[in-house]
Amino acid sequence: MSEAILSFETDNYIIILRENALEIDLKEGIRAFLEYLFEEHKTVKRILGWVIGGLFPQDIFIDNIVRAFLSPEGEVIIKVRSRRGTKKVTIPELSPSQGTRLVNAINSLIGKKRKK
């Protein structure tokens, strides 16, 4: 896995931006265990992916991000390409300065990928 470009830890999440993906991980509890099980064991993901995929945040690959921006309320919103079109993902629990740094870093990575 590539080195972290930017990372934040909130009360409930660990958010890590890498060159190829944005990881949003739960810190503790049963949902965190299920997330670990889902991400680390590909057989479980193949079998139960469509059932439990919506229960916890998943990694977002930079190639699938259309753009990142701040909402009027200061929340980080990421537009992501999916099989069903484009969806918006809200990144939780970031301060305004953290949100601005994350949006700038994501948009910078998107720009670099598009130039290649």
Rosetta blueprint (number, residue, H / E / L):
1 M L
2 S L
3 E L
4 A E
5 I E
6 L E
7 S E
8 F E
9 E E
10 T L
11 D L
12 N L
13 Y E
14 I E
15 I E
16 I E
17 L E
18 R E
19 E L
20 N L
21 A E
22 L E
23 E E
24 I E
25 D E
26 L E
27 K L
28 E L
29 G L
30 I H
31 R H
32 A H
33 F H
34 L H
35 E H
36 Y H
37 L H
38 F H
39 E H
40 E H
41 H L
42 K H
43 T H
44 V H
45 K H
46 R H
47 I H
48 L H
49 G H
50 W H
51 V H
52 I H
53 G L
54 G L
55 L L
56 F L
57 P L
58 Q L
59 D L
60 I E
61 F E
62 I H
63 D H
64 N H
65 I E
66 V E
67 R E
68 A E
69 F E
70 L E
71 S L
72 P L
73 E L
74 G L
75 E L
76 V E
77 I E
78 I E
79 K E
80 V E
81 R E
82 S E
83 R L
84 R L
85 G E
86 T E
87 K E
88 K E
89 V E
90 T E
91 I E
92 P L
93 E L
94 L L
95 S L
96 P H
97 S H
98 Q H
99 G H
100 T H
101 R H
102 L H
103 V H
104 N H
105 A H
106 I H
107 N H
108 S H
109 L H
110 I H
111 G H
112 K H
113 K H
114 R H
115 K H
116 K L
